[in-house]
Amino acid sequence: MNVVCTWLTDRMDLQLHIYQLKTLIRIVKKTYRDFRLQGVLDSTLNSKTYETIRNRLTVEEATASVSEGGGLQGITMKDSDEEDEEDD
């Protein structure tokens, strides 16, 4: 995650290409879920690095959805767990 965070920080003034964004969202979500399944505590998972990555990808996702008009094809930073909580 540190490498991804550094890479995104180095490119702070550049917008991500749609394929970069889709790939990073998948990598970050998969890594987070895998660590969570392995029993890593939420306090460890929700570090400053992860929050920085999540915030950047969320902003990029919003920008892409406005400019690309659905180019993400259902890929989103929002977890299905969060969606279930909002429906209640």
N, C-alpha and C positions, 0 to 999 in steps of 0.2 A: 504494500500500500504506500510505503514511503516513496518508492520509485514513481508510482503513478502521480502522487501528490506533487513531487518535484517536477515531473514532466508537465503537469498542468500549470504549475506556478510559473515555469519558464515561458509558457505560452499564454500568459494571462491576457495579453492584448490581442490575441488571435482567436477567431471563432473556430471551433472544431468542425471538421467536415462531418457530414451526416454518418458516414461509415465509421469514422473514429468514435463518434458519440455512441452509436449503437454498440460497437465492440466494447468500449469502456463501461457502459452501463451493464452489459452482460457479465463482464469480468468482475466488476465491483459487487454486483448483487450475488453472483455465484460464490465468490470468495467469502462474503459476509455470511451467507447462509451455511456454507460448509463449516466455517469456524463456529458458528452458533450451534450446529448439529454436533460438533465435537465437544461441546460443553464449555467453550470459552465464555467467560462472564460478559454480560452486556456492558459493564463499566469499562472493560478492556476493549471491546469491539467498538464502542462509540467514542473513540479517541478524537483528539483535535484533528489528526490527519484524516480520519474517515469523514468527519463532519465537513472539513474543507473540500474533500473530493465530492461528497454528496451535494453540497451547496453549489459547487461549480457545475456539476452535471445536471442538476435540476434547472439552473439558469440556462444552460446550453439547450436542454430539452425544450424549455419554453420558447426560446428563440427559434429553434428548428421547427417547432410545431406551427409557429406563426408564419415563418418564411417558406418552409417546404410544403406546407399543407398536407400533413399526414405522412411525411417521409419516414417516420420512425416505425410505422407499421405495427403499432401496439406495444412497442418496447418502451418502458417507462421506469423511472427511478422509484416510483411508488410501489411499495411492497403489497402483496396480496393480503398480508396480515392487517396492514393499515386500512385497506379498503373494507375488510370485514368489520372492523371496529366502527367505521363511519356509518355503515349500513344499519347498525343497531339503534 
